[in-house]
Amino acid sequence: MTPAAAHRAYTLLGPDGQLRRSDTPGTLGGHRRARLYGRLDCPSALRAIARGHYAGHRVFFPDEATAIAAGYRPCAVCLPGEYARWKSTRESSSASS
């Protein structure tokens, strides 16, 4: 590891929605406006980044629990199982209202 890499800092979004500095990179990426999170290799996010419409709103999370605590939902493209569970929970809670 080079000396520059040893001192690299990352900015991650915490469960309270505040940005935090971290010595380790995030494991998930998200979109601040859409309030969704997904894998860093998500095909949908990579296409949006390539078009230049995404990078300015991108945030990173250390883990899924932090993304959920910050009020983000799973991506339907790269996390279909998590998205289906999120959607069914959301639909069942609105049906009981």
N, C-alpha and C positions, 0 to 999 in steps of 0.2 A: 504494500500500500504506500502510495506517495504521501509526503507530508501534507500536501494540500487536501488530499482525500481524507486524511486522518482528522482534519479539523472542519470538515464540511458540516453545515447545519441545514436542516430542513424545516419548512414551515408546515405544520399540521393543524387541522381544525379540531378543537377539543369538544367534549360533550356539551359544554356550555355555549358553543358557537364562537368561541374566541380563538384567534390564531395563537399557536404556541411554537416555539423553537424546539427542535428535537435533533439528537445526534443520529437517529435512525430514520430512514425514509418511510413514507407511508406505504401501507399494503393495499390500499384502495383509493381510487380517485372519485371525485364527485363534481357536480355542477351546482354552484351556489344558487342560481336563479331557479333551476328546475327542482332543487332539493332532492337530488337522487345520487346514489353512489354505485360504483361497480368496480370490476377488475381493471387493473391498469392496462391490460391488453384488450379491452372491450372493443369489438369492431365498430360499433356505433360511435363511441367516443373518439376513436382514432380517425374515423371519417370526418367527424365534426371538427376535430383539431386540424386536419389537413385542409379543410375549407376556411379555416381561420376564424370560426365563429364560437369557439369553445374555450380556448386557452385563458382568456381574460377572466373567466368565471370559474376556473378550475380550482378545486380544493383537494386536500389529501387527508386521509384518516389513518391512524395507526392500526385500527381493526374495525370489524363490523359493529361491535357493541358501541363504540364511540360514534360511528356514523348514525346509528339508530337513535342514540341518546341526544344527538344534535338535531334530530328531527328530519333526517334524510330517509328516503325510501330506496329499496333495491332496484337496480336496472332490470328491465324486462328482457333485454337482449342477452347480457352476459351472466345474469343471475336469475334464470327463469324460475327455478324452484323457490328461491327466497321471495321473488316477486309474487308468485302465486300465493304463497302463505301470507304475505303482507296484504295482498288484495282481498283474500278471503276473510282475513281478520277485519279489515276495514269495512267490507260489505256486511259482515255479520253484526258489527257494532252499529252501523247506520240503520240496519233493519230493525234492531231492538230499540231504536230511539223513537 
